[in-house]
Amino acid sequence: MNTVKKIRIIINNPDDEIRKSQYRFIRDSQYAQYQGLNRCMGYLISGYYSNNMDLSCEKFKEHQRRITNSSSIFQGINFGIGIDSKSNIIQRVKKDFKSAIKNGMARGERNVNNYRRTFPLMTKRTKLKIYI
């Protein structure tokens, strides 16, 4: 079971320029993640519809396997150094796609997920150092 906690990040640095650049890094990483999420979901949905909404089709399964960290859909997106965004994006999109199919997207009862620019930055616990 995964536990998710939303935390507020406060950068504690007396130098204003460094603090601004660190906040800019977080905002840019969040923007890159937003672009990656929408591109990856679009790629997955286009493969789903191009194979006549057949999840068991071998072409769709191959289309789904092509989504990797080195996939061409992530070219042109500047991910922050030290943030494991690509694997988080792929896991999130596949999970959201699976739940959308289960909840009625195939029947037209549900739309495709569109991620907003303010979507929280996804990080792994091993990448965080929290000081209380």
C-alpha positions as CSV (number, residue, x, y, z in Angstrom):
1,M,0.0,0.0,0.0
2,N,1.3,3.4,-0.9
3,T,0.9,6.4,1.4
4,V,0.7,9.8,-0.3
5,K,1.2,13.0,1.6
6,K,1.0,16.4,0.3
7,I,3.7,18.7,1.7
8,R,4.4,22.3,1.4
9,I,8.0,23.1,0.4
10,I,9.7,26.1,1.9
11,I,13.2,26.8,0.9
12,N,15.2,28.0,3.8
13,N,18.1,30.0,2.3
14,P,19.1,33.5,3.3
15,D,20.3,34.4,-0.2
16,D,17.4,35.7,-2.3
17,E,18.9,34.8,-5.7
18,I,19.6,31.2,-4.7
19,R,16.1,30.9,-3.2
20,K,14.5,32.3,-6.3
21,S,16.5,29.9,-8.5
22,Q,15.5,26.9,-6.4
23,Y,11.8,27.9,-6.6
24,R,12.2,28.3,-10.3
25,F,13.7,24.8,-10.5
26,I,10.7,23.4,-8.8
27,R,8.2,25.3,-11.1
28,D,10.1,24.3,-14.2
29,S,10.2,20.7,-13.1
30,Q,6.5,20.8,-12.4
31,Y,5.9,22.3,-15.9
32,A,8.1,19.6,-17.5
33,Q,6.1,16.9,-15.6
34,Y,2.8,18.4,-16.8
35,Q,4.0,18.3,-20.5
36,G,5.2,14.7,-20.1
37,L,2.0,13.6,-18.5
38,N,-0.2,15.0,-21.3
39,R,2.1,13.8,-24.1
40,C,2.3,10.3,-22.6
41,M,-1.4,10.1,-22.1
42,G,-2.0,11.3,-25.6
43,Y,0.4,8.7,-27.0
44,L,-1.4,5.9,-25.1
45,I,-4.9,7.1,-26.1
46,S,-3.9,7.5,-29.8
47,G,-2.6,3.9,-29.8
48,Y,-5.8,2.7,-28.1
49,Y,-8.1,4.4,-30.6
50,S,-6.0,3.5,-33.7
51,N,-6.4,-0.2,-32.7
52,N,-10.2,0.1,-32.6
53,M,-10.3,0.2,-28.7
54,D,-9.1,-3.4,-28.4
55,L,-6.9,-3.8,-25.3
56,S,-6.1,-7.4,-26.2
57,C,-4.8,-6.5,-29.7
58,E,-1.1,-7.3,-30.1
59,K,-0.4,-3.9,-31.9
60,F,-1.8,-2.0,-28.9
61,K,0.3,-4.1,-26.4
62,E,3.4,-3.3,-28.5
63,H,2.4,0.4,-28.6
64,Q,2.1,0.3,-24.8
65,R,5.5,-1.4,-24.4
66,R,7.2,1.4,-26.4
67,I,6.5,3.9,-23.6
68,T,9.8,3.9,-21.8
69,N,12.1,6.6,-20.2
70,S,14.0,6.9,-23.5
71,S,10.8,7.3,-25.5
72,S,10.7,9.9,-28.3
73,I,7.6,11.5,-26.7
74,F,9.8,12.9,-24.0
75,Q,12.2,14.7,-26.4
76,G,12.2,18.4,-26.1
77,I,11.1,18.4,-22.5
78,N,13.7,19.7,-20.0
79,F,13.4,17.5,-16.9
80,G,15.2,18.7,-13.8
81,I,18.4,17.0,-12.9
82,G,17.9,14.7,-9.9
83,I,14.1,14.3,-10.3
84,D,12.9,10.9,-11.5
85,S,10.0,12.4,-13.5
86,K,9.9,10.1,-16.5
87,S,9.3,6.8,-14.5
88,N,6.8,8.6,-12.3
89,I,5.0,9.9,-15.4
90,I,4.9,6.5,-17.0
91,Q,3.6,4.8,-13.9
92,R,0.9,7.5,-13.3
93,V,-0.3,7.5,-16.9
94,K,-0.6,3.7,-17.1
95,K,-2.5,3.6,-13.8
96,D,-4.8,6.5,-14.8
97,F,-5.4,4.9,-18.2
98,K,-6.3,1.5,-16.6
99,S,-8.7,3.1,-14.2
100,A,-10.3,5.2,-17.0
101,I,-10.9,2.1,-19.0
102,K,-12.4,0.3,-16.0
103,N,-14.6,3.3,-15.1
104,G,-16.2,3.7,-18.5
105,M,-14.0,5.4,-21.0
106,A,-14.6,2.6,-23.6
107,R,-18.3,3.2,-23.3
108,G,-18.0,7.0,-23.6
109,E,-18.9,7.7,-20.0
110,R,-15.6,9.1,-19.1
111,N,-13.1,11.4,-20.8
112,V,-9.4,11.1,-21.2
113,N,-7.4,12.6,-18.3
114,N,-6.0,16.0,-18.9
115,Y,-3.3,17.1,-16.4
116,R,-3.2,20.7,-15.4
117,R,-0.1,22.8,-15.0
118,T,-0.6,23.0,-11.3
119,F,-0.5,19.2,-10.9
120,P,1.6,18.4,-7.8
121,L,5.2,17.5,-8.5
122,M,5.7,13.8,-8.1
123,T,8.8,12.6,-6.4
124,K,10.1,9.4,-4.9
125,R,10.6,9.3,-1.2
126,T,14.3,8.4,-1.7
127,K,14.9,11.7,-3.4
128,L,13.6,13.9,-0.5
129,K,15.4,15.1,2.6
130,I,12.9,16.5,5.0
131,Y,13.9,18.6,7.9
132,I,11.4,19.2,10.7
